[in-house]
Amino acid sequence: MNYLVTGASQGIGFATALALASQPNDQIFALSRNSKGLALLVDTARDQYGHANVEVMAADLGNVDVADIAEWIKPFGYLHGLVNNAGLLLKASFLDSTAATWQQTFDVNFFAVVRLLQGLYPIMKSTHILNIGSMGGYQGSSKFPGLIAYSASKAALANLTECLAEEWKSNNIRCNCLAPGAVQTEMLATAFPGFEAPVSSEKMGEMVAWFLREGHHFFNGKVLPVSVSTP
């Protein structure tokens, strides 16, 4: 199986790619702007598992030509799983947020996903698309000051999940969204300085990797909270 994880240089994305790499017959494609983090992922996977099945690309999803990503994967065959994990959090109250705050947040958290899905569609076959949302974008959950743009962008991603699952179901493509609560990541530290989450990024990555492989057998078009606490 061929799996692509975006935002794979740290946090949940790093842990997810690493967990997926445990199966030597699977090919993992890891994408991030952070080339050092990607190099660490390759070394960690090789040292931990004793095999080399992680391909990396250092690129900004806001600027990269998605056709280049498709060409990168195409020699290995179809894409069977995609984790849209790359994200941006710019902390600002509603009145202090600028047009640039909203534009940058939605460019990374929503529009980059749209472009990626459209561009990779030709190489999808029985694919499970897994969008990583947030409890901040989950309807009815607790909300927090300063996270309005981030939460709104994740709410848009959740709705995209529901719509795309219906539109592509006849092509045997499944689309789901996991909405994590508090997970110990760099992004959480930005949002809630000093707070210690009850779930590590490693544990969440293991769960995401399992759901990517197995969740499409049970769910399609679902937005599922994965939360012990918020935050």
KAKAVEN-V559509 format. One record per pair of residues at least 4 apart in sequence whose ideal C-beta (glycine too) atoms are under 7 Angstrom apart, sorted by sequence separation. I is the first residue (numbers start at 1). J is the second residue. D is the distance in Angstrom with one decimal. If there is no record, write none. Layout:
I;J;D + I;J;D
This chain:
9;13;6.9 + 10;14;5.1 + 12;16;5.9 + 13;17;6.4 + 14;18;6.2 + 15;19;6.3 + 16;20;6.4 + 17;21;6.3 + 34;38;6.5 + 35;39;6.3 + 36;40;6.5 + 37;41;6.6 + 38;42;6.7 + 39;43;6.4 + 40;44;5.9 + 41;45;6.2 + 42;46;6.4 + 43;47;6.1 + 44;48;5.8 + 45;49;5.9 + 60;64;6.0 + 64;68;6.3 + 66;70;6.4 + 67;71;6.3 + 68;72;6.4 + 69;73;6.7 + 70;74;5.9 + 92;96;4.7 + 93;97;6.8 + 97;101;4.3 + 99;103;6.0 + 100;104;5.9 + 101;105;6.3 + 102;106;6.1 + 103;107;6.0 + 104;108;6.7 + 105;109;5.8 + 106;110;4.8 + 107;111;5.1 + 108;112;5.5 + 110;114;6.7 + 111;115;6.4 + 112;116;6.2 + 113;117;6.2 + 114;118;6.4 + 115;119;6.1 + 116;120;5.9 + 117;121;6.6 + 120;124;6.2 + 133;137;5.2 + 147;151;5.1 + 148;152;6.2 + 149;153;6.4 + 150;154;6.5 + 151;155;6.4 + 152;156;6.7 + 153;157;6.6 + 154;158;6.5 + 155;159;6.7 + 156;160;6.3 + 157;161;6.6 + 159;163;6.4 + 160;164;5.8 + 161;165;6.3 + 163;167;6.3 + 164;168;5.7 + 165;169;6.1 + 184;188;6.2 + 186;190;6.8 + 187;191;6.4 + 188;192;5.9 + 189;193;6.2 + 199;203;5.5 + 201;205;6.0 + 202;206;6.6 + 203;207;6.7 + 204;208;6.2 + 205;209;6.2 + 206;210;6.5 + 207;211;6.3 + 208;212;6.3 + 209;213;6.7 + 210;214;5.9 + 211;215;3.9 + 215;219;5.4 + 216;220;6.8 + 8;13;4.2 + 9;14;6.1 + 32;37;6.0 + 59;64;4.0 + 64;69;6.6 + 92;97;4.3 + 97;102;6.3 + 106;111;5.9 + 107;112;6.3 + 133;138;6.9 + 168;173;4.1 + 183;188;6.2 + 199;204;5.6 + 7;13;3.9 + 8;14;5.8 + 20;26;6.3 + 32;38;5.5 + 46;52;5.2 + 73;79;5.7 + 135;141;4.6 + 182;188;6.3 + 6;13;6.7 + 21;28;4.9 + 136;143;6.7 + 168;175;6.7 + 188;195;6.9 + 5;13;5.4 + 20;28;5.1 + 30;38;5.8 + 143;151;6.3 + 8;17;4.4 + 45;54;4.9 + 92;101;5.5 + 165;174;6.8 + 188;197;5.8 + 165;175;4.2 + 5;16;5.4 + 17;28;5.5 + 30;41;5.7 + 90;101;5.1 + 136;147;5.4 + 164;175;4.7 + 5;17;4.4 + 42;54;5.1 + 57;69;6.9 + 117;129;6.9 + 184;196;6.9 + 17;30;4.7 + 41;54;6.2 + 184;197;4.2 + 42;56;6.0 + 90;104;6.4 + 136;150;6.1 + 137;151;5.2 + 161;175;5.3 + 183;197;5.4 + 41;56;6.8 + 57;72;5.9 + 90;105;5.7 + 136;151;3.6 + 161;176;6.4 + 182;197;4.0 + 184;199;6.8 + 88;104;6.4 + 161;177;4.0 + 182;198;6.5 + 183;199;4.9 + 184;200;5.2 + 185;201;5.1 + 3;20;5.2 + 88;105;5.7 + 134;151;6.8 + 137;154;2.8 + 182;199;6.7 + 184;201;5.8 + 38;56;4.0 + 113;131;6.7 + 136;154;5.7 + 137;155;3.8 + 183;201;5.8 + 158;177;5.1 + 207;226;6.7 + 38;58;6.0 + 88;108;3.9 + 134;154;4.2 + 137;157;6.6 + 138;158;6.9 + 157;177;6.6 + 87;108;6.4 + 88;109;6.0 + 133;154;4.6 + 137;158;5.5 + 158;179;6.9 + 183;204;4.7 + 8;30;3.6 + 86;108;6.4 + 87;109;5.4 + 3;26;6.3 + 5;28;7.0 + 8;31;6.1 + 9;32;3.7 + 14;37;6.6 + 18;41;6.5 + 35;58;4.0 + 8;32;5.1 + 10;34;6.8 + 17;41;5.9 + 21;45;4.1 + 30;54;5.9 + 133;157;5.3 + 180;204;6.0 + 1;26;4.8 + 2;27;4.8 + 3;28;5.4 + 4;29;4.3 + 5;30;5.5 + 6;31;4.9 + 7;32;5.8 + 9;34;3.7 + 28;53;5.9 + 33;58;6.5 + 61;86;5.6 + 133;158;5.0 + 3;29;6.9 + 18;44;6.1 + 27;53;5.6 + 28;54;4.7 + 29;55;5.1 + 30;56;4.8 + 31;57;5.0 + 32;58;6.7 + 33;59;6.9 + 86;112;6.8 + 131;157;5.3 + 2;29;6.9 + 4;31;6.8 + 10;37;5.2 + 14;41;5.8 + 18;45;5.8 + 22;49;5.7 + 24;51;4.5 + 26;53;6.4 + 28;55;7.0 + 33;60;4.9 + 9;37;2.6 + 21;49;6.2 + 27;55;6.9 + 31;59;6.0 + 9;38;5.2 + 24;53;6.0 + 84;113;4.7 + 199;228;5.8 + 8;38;6.7 + 131;161;5.1 + 178;208;6.5 + 198;228;4.8 + 198;229;5.7 + 9;41;6.8 + 21;53;5.8 + 84;116;6.9 + 8;41;6.2 + 21;54;5.3 + 178;211;6.4 + 197;231;6.9 + 195;231;5.6 + 17;54;6.7 + 82;120;6.9 + 176;215;5.9 + 192;231;4.9 + 176;216;7.0 + 79;120;6.0 + 138;179;4.5 + 137;179;6.7 + 174;216;3.8 + 29;72;7.0 + 110;153;5.1 + 176;219;5.1 + 188;231;6.9 + 29;73;5.8 + 79;123;5.1 + 105;149;4.3 + 109;153;3.8 + 113;157;6.4 + 129;173;6.7 + 133;177;4.7 + 135;179;5.2 + 147;191;6.1 + 176;220;6.7 + 179;223;6.1 + 62;107;5.2 + 78;123;5.6 + 79;124;5.5 + 82;127;6.5 + 105;150;6.0 + 109;154;6.4 + 129;174;6.9 + 133;178;6.6 + 134;179;5.7 + 135;180;6.8 + 175;220;6.8 + 179;224;6.6 + 181;226;6.8 + 62;108;6.1 + 78;124;6.6 + 80;126;6.5 + 81;127;6.6 + 110;156;4.9 + 126;172;5.0 + 127;173;5.0 + 128;174;4.9 + 129;175;4.3 + 130;176;5.7 + 131;177;4.3 + 132;178;5.9 + 133;179;4.3 + 134;180;6.4 + 135;181;4.6 + 174;220;4.7 + 175;221;6.4 + 176;222;5.2 + 177;223;4.5 + 178;224;5.6 + 179;225;4.9 + 180;226;5.0 + 181;227;2.7 + 182;228;7.0 + 61;108;6.7 + 78;125;3.8 + 80;127;5.8 + 81;128;4.9 + 82;129;5.1 + 83;130;5.0 + 84;131;4.7 + 85;132;4.4 + 102;149;5.3 + 106;153;5.0 + 110;157;5.7 + 179;226;6.4 + 180;227;6.6 + 181;228;6.1 + 182;229;4.8 + 79;127;5.8 + 82;130;6.8 + 84;132;6.3 + 101;149;5.5 + 105;153;5.1 + 109;157;6.3 + 130;178;6.6 + 176;224;6.9 + 178;226;5.1 + 181;229;5.6 + 182;230;6.2 + 27;76;5.2 + 66;115;5.5 + 70;119;5.9 + 74;123;5.8 + 83;132;6.6 + 124;173;5.8 + 181;230;4.4 + 182;231;4.1 + 62;112;5.8 + 66;116;5.7 + 69;119;6.8 + 70;120;5.7 + 73;123;6.0 + 61;112;3.9 + 69;120;6.8 + 97;148;6.7 + 169;220;6.4 + 67;119;6.2 + 70;122;6.8 + 93;145;6.0 + 97;149;5.6 + 66;119;2.9 + 70;123;5.6 + 93;146;5.8 + 66;120;6.7 + 92;146;6.2 + 94;148;5.1 + 6;61;6.3 + 61;116;6.7 + 91;146;4.5 + 165;220;4.9 + 166;221;6.2 + 91;147;6.7 + 165;221;3.0 + 92;149;7.0 + 90;149;6.3 + 162;221;4.9 + 161;221;6.6 + 89;150;4.7 + 162;223;6.8 + 161;223;6.0 + 158;223;4.5 + 16;83;5.7 + 4;73;6.7 + 16;85;6.7 + 2;73;6.4 + 13;85;4.1 + 12;85;5.9 + 13;86;7.0 + 2;76;5.2 + 2;77;6.0 + 4;79;6.0 + 2;78;6.6 + 2;79;5.3 + 3;80;6.5 + 6;83;6.8 + 2;80;5.4 + 3;81;4.2 + 4;82;5.0 + 5;83;4.5 + 6;84;5.8 + 7;85;4.2 + 130;208;7.0 + 1;80;4.4 + 6;85;5.4 + 7;86;3.3 + 1;81;6.5 + 5;85;6.0 + 6;86;4.0 + 7;87;6.2 + 130;211;6.5 + 130;212;5.1 + 128;212;5.9 + 138;223;6.7 + 128;215;6.9 + 138;225;5.6 + 128;216;4.0 + 142;230;4.9 + 141;230;5.9 + 133;223;6.6 + 135;225;6.1 + 135;227;5.1 + 135;230;4.5 + 89;187;5.2 + 91;190;6.4 + 87;187;6.8 + 91;191;6.3 + 89;190;5.8 + 89;191;6.0 + 12;132;6.6 + 83;208;6.5 + 83;212;6.0 + 81;212;4.7 + 12;183;6.3 + 12;185;6.2 + 11;185;3.8 + 11;186;5.8 + 10;186;5.9 + 11;187;6.5 + 15;201;4.8 + 19;205;5.2 + 15;202;4.9 + 18;205;6.6 + 19;206;4.8 + 12;201;5.3 + 15;204;6.6 + 16;205;4.2 + 20;209;4.8 + 11;201;4.9 + 15;205;2.3 + 19;209;3.6 + 15;206;7.0 + 12;204;5.2 + 16;208;4.5 + 12;205;5.5 + 16;209;5.2 + 12;208;6.4 + 3;212;6.6
